[in-house]
Amino acid sequence: MIPRGKLYISNKDLFTGIYYCFTDYFKPQKVYIPEQNTSKLFCLSVRTGFDLVLSALNFPVDSEILVTDINIPDMFRIITAHNLIPIPLPVNKRTLNVSPTNLESAITPATKAILITHLFGGIMETDEINAIARKHNLIVFEDCAQAYAGNAYEGNPTSDVVMFSFGLIKTNTAVRGAVINIKKTALHQDVLCRSEQYDKQDVSSFLNKLFKVLLIKLVNIKTVYTSFYHLVKAAGKDFDEVLASFTKGFPGDDIFKQIRYRPCLPNNKLLRKKLNNFCMNSIVARKQLASDILLHLPNDYKIGMLNTKHTHWVLPIETKHPKELISFLRSNGFDASQKASSLIKLSAPSTIPNPEDLVLENIVYLPSYPAMSKKDRNKLVQLLVSYELTAN
């Protein structure tokens, strides 16, 4: 079976991270790593950075934050935990953009900020959004967790806070970690001081995570993956839930007890190493995979194909029969899924027009596996086209 994706970390980098952990264990290093740029903050996760910045901003209770209506649940949970109200704005499924007109019409005297979330590897057009924000004196957050592209995109220069994730399943992963770019010096210093009050994550926790990643990479070998799939099914377990248990960054209900830490020194060193040595070849390979598959599919399948800066972190398509399509593809050797991402959707007000609504329940994630052969790519396209014909 073709695996649903890959982890963007080499065995060499994993063993380097393990070496950092053992070095720290036998000869603890207390040297502080200075920030390479006065606007950047290295955090345990994007959740950590977002939580810290909201604490520093200290908006009045019941202030509103306009948000892309699709994100991971923890980001919405962090907003409400700060006694703020998320106001969802719909995403256009063709462009993966939010309408500037819808955004401006949703601004009220209670609106204090905008959280832009780039989805699936698409990079949203933000110039007009940021211009509106400046006009209304709003803080702009960019959540780029799914849209890392090295130096090719570092956020809109006028955004106040730009957040990149390097968690386990992200592009250029360091297994854990995030970089938060905070443009205003005073805000950056406030957030940095708050971050310094946190304990460091335990090195053993990071080391265990590295060994777990080695196991995941072993399972992700095509022949092993196929055997693992059949073993899980034979045990009567849900394959998606088993995989999610391997890759979920912060399991459990109390998210704040898990995110309010600083990364340990080995984690910090590995993240900086990954940043300094990132190569665009992985993104080029993903874009080629997307081109080979998506361009040959019926238009009704396609999501985000009008996004002009797409990096194709995942390959979502839309279908009216997601469970049936997944079963069909898996029976033919391709691990498609509805659960390749933990995204949820908030209901936008009915007054906001959205003729091209993105419906999460209709999404199927195709294997985003750049090592897929040309033969397998053609076979996947043929399967999708034939299924579309028979389903209709």
N, C-alpha and C positions, 0 to 999 in steps of 0.2 A: 504493500500500500504506500502511496506517495504521502509523506508527512505533510501536515498543514502549514509548517513553516520551519524556520531555523532560528537558532540563537546567534546573535551577532557578536560572538566572542570566540577567539581561537583557543585551542588547548594551551598554546604557549602563554597567552595572557592569563588563563586560569591558573596555570602553575606558577606564574609570576605572582599572582594574588596570594596563592597559598604560601609562597616563599615570604612575601611581605608579612603574612600572619605569623609564621614561625619565627621570623626575625624579631618581630615585635614581642613575641612570647618569651623568647630566650634572652633578648636584650631590648627591653622596653625603650622606645624612643619617645621622648617628650618634646621633641623639637616641633614648634608650631610652623605649619606651612602657610606662608603669607599668601594673600589673595593676589592673583596675577593681574587683576584689573580692579580698580577701586569700586567699580559698580557691581562686581560679581560676588555671589555668596554660594558656597558649596554646602549643600544640605543632604539629609538622608533621603528625601523624596520631594517631588513637587508638592505633595500634600503638606509636608513640613514647611516649605517656603511660603506657600499660600497662607497657611495658618499664622505664621510669624508676621507676614506683612499685614494681614487683617488686624492682628493684635496691635501692631504699631500704628496703624491708621486710626483705630479706635472710632469707627463711625458711630453716630448715635443709634440707639436701639430702634429697630424697625426701618432703618434705611434700606433702600433697594439697590440690588446689583443686577443689571441686565446681563443675562447669560445665554450663550448658545444652548438650545434646549436639550442637547445630547452631551453627556459627559459620564464619567464614572460616578457612582453614587457618593463616594467620599468627598468629592469636591462640593457637591450640593450640601452634604452633611456638615462640612466645615463652615459654610456660609450661615446656615441656620444656627449652628452652635455659637456663633458670634452675635446672635440675635439680629441677624440681617435677613432680608427677604429676597430670594432669587426670582427674577422675572424672566421667564423663558422666551426666547425668540427662535422661530423655526429656521431650520437649515434647508436650503434648496438642494434637492438630491442630485441635480445635474451639475451644479457648480460647487457645492459644499460651502457656499457663502451664506451669510446673513444679509438680508435686505437692509441697506442704510435707511430707507424710508420707514420700514417697520421699526427699526431701532429708534429713530428720532421721535416717532409718534408715541413710543412707549416711555419716553423720559418724563418724569414728574419732579416736583420739588424735592421728593424723597430720594431720588436717584443719586447715588454717589460714585458708582463705578460701572465698568463694563468688563465682563470676562469673555474673551474670545477664545473659542476652542477649535483648533485645527484638527479635522477628523480624517482618519484612515490614511494619513500621509499626504492629504491635500493641504495646500497652504492658501488660506482665505485671503481675498483682496481686502486690505485693511485701511488704505489711504483715506477713503471717504468716511469710514467709521471713526478713525482717529481725528479727522477734521471736525466731525460732529462732537466728539468728546471734548476737544479743546474749546469749542464754542460754548459748551455747557459746563466747563470746568470739572470734568469727570476723570477719574483715574482709569487707565486702560491696562488690564491684565491680558497677556497672551499666554495661553496654555498650549505650548508646542510639544507636549509629551509624545504625540503621535507624528510629529512633523520635523524631526531632526534631519538636517541636511548639511551638516558641517558648516563651512563658511558660505555656502550658497544661500542660506537664509538664517539670519541671526535675530529675527524679529523686526518689526517696523521701528525705524529709528525714533519715532515719536511716541511709541508705547512706553508706559511708565514702568511696567514690570513684565519681563519676558522669562518664561519658565520652561526649561528643558529637562526631560527625564532620561535617566540612564539605568532604569530598573531592568529586571530580568529579561522581559520580552521586547524591550525597546531597541531601536537602532543604536549601534555602538555601545551596547550595554556594558556597564561595569558591575553588574549583578544588583547593586544598589547605588543610589546617588542621584543628585540633581544639581543643576546650576541655575541659579536665579539671578537675572540681570536687573538690577534696580537702578534706574537712571538718576533719581534725585539723591544727592549726596547725604542730606540730612536723614532721609528715610532709610537709606542703605545703612548708615551708622546705627540708627535705632534698631533696625532688624538684626544687624550683626551683634550688637550688645545683648539682645534678647536670646539670640542663638547661643552665645557663649555661656549662658546660664544653664543650658541643657547638659546633661551627662552625655558622655560618648557612648555609642553603641558598643556592646561587648565584642571583642575581637573573635571570641569563640563562636558567636552567632554568625559573624561574617564568614568565618572559616567553614562552618557547617553548610552555609549557603553555597560556597564555592564547590564543595564536594558534591552537593546535591546537583549542581549544574553539570558536573562531569557525568553524573548518572543520566541526566536528561539528554545530554549530547549522545551518550551511548544508545539510549532508547530511540533517538531520532534517526539512527541509521536505518535505511529503508527496510531491510530484512528483519531487523530487530523490532522495528516499529510495527510491522505486520503481525509478528508473533505476539507482541505485547497487546495489540488490539484484540486479537482472538482470545487471548488469555483473560483479559478483562471481561469480554463479553461472556465467556464460558463461566466466569465467576458470578454472572448475573449483576454486574455493576455498570453504572453509566460511564461510558468512556470519556465523555466531556467533563464530567465531574472529577474523575480521577486525574485527568490532565490539569484541570484547574487547580486541584489541590497541590500539584507540583509547582505551579507558576504564580500563584496568588501571592502578592507582595506582603500584604498585611491582613492575614486572616483574623476572624473574630469580630466582635461587635464594638469594642472600645478602641476606636482608631487612634485616639489621642494618646493613650498609653504607649502606643507603638511608634508613633511618628515624632514625638517630642524628644528626639535625641540628635546629637551630632554624629556624623559618620566617623568611625574609628580611623586611625591613621592608615592602616593597610587599604581600607576602602577608598580613602581620599587619594592615596598614591596611585592606586589602580585606575581610578577615574581620570586623574590628570594624565596618566600614561595613555589611556584610550583617546582622550581629547587631542593630545599632541600627535598621535599617530593615525588619526582617522583617514581612511581612504574612501573616495567617492565610488570606487568600483562596485561596492555592495549595492549602492542605490542605483547605479547604472544597470546592474544585472536585474534588479527588481523591476525597473521601468521597462526593460526589454521583455521580461516575462509578462508583464501586464499588456504590453503591445501585442505580443504573440497570441494572447488569449482573448482579451477583452475586445479588441478591435474587430474580431470576427463574429461577435455575438450580436443577437438582435438588440436594438436600442432599448427595448423595455427592460432588459436585464441590467443595463449599465447604471452605475452610480458614480458621480463625480467626474465623468469623462470630459466635461467642459471646464474643469479646473485646470488652469494653465501652468500651475507650478506643482503638479502632483508628483510625489515620490513613491506612492504605492506601498506604504508600510504593510497594509493588508489588501486583499482583493475581494471586496464585497460585491455581490450582485443582488438584485431584487427579484423575487418570484412569489407567486400566489400560493405555491405549494412547497414551502421550505423543507418540511420534514420528509416529504416524499422525494424531493430532489437529493437531499443528503443521503437517504437510504440508497437511492439509485447510484449515486457517485461512489459511495463506499463499496457497494457490491461490485463495482467495476474498478476498484483499486485506487480511489482518490479520497483522502480524508477531508471532506468538507464539513462545516460546522456552523451552528448558530451561536456558539459560545466561545469564539476565538477572542472575544473582547467582553469586558464586564460593563459595557455602556448601558445606561438607562436614559429614558426620555421623560422630561417634564412636559406637561400639557400646556401649550401656549394658549393665551386668551383667544376666544372665538372671534374676537374683533380683528385679529391680525390675519390678513389674507395669506394663504400659502398653497397655491395651486400645485406646487411640485414638492409636496411634503415627503420627508424621509421617514419611512415606517420601519422601525427596528424589527418588528415581528416578521417582516417579509425578507429580511436580509439573510443570505447564506454567504459564508466566507469560503472562498475557494482556496486550495493549497497555494500559499505564497512561498514557494520553495524554489529559489533560483537555480538549484542544481537539477531541476527537472529537465529531462532530455527533450529534444525537439520532437521526437516521436510521441512522447507522453503528452507534450503540450498540444499537439495536433489531435491526439485521442481525446483529451479533455474537451477541446472545442467541439469535436464531433458528438460527444456524449451530451453536452449542453444543448446543442442545436437540435439533436434528435429528441431529447426530452421535451424541449419547448414545443416541438411539432406534435408529439403524442399527447402532451398535457392539454393542448388547446384543441 
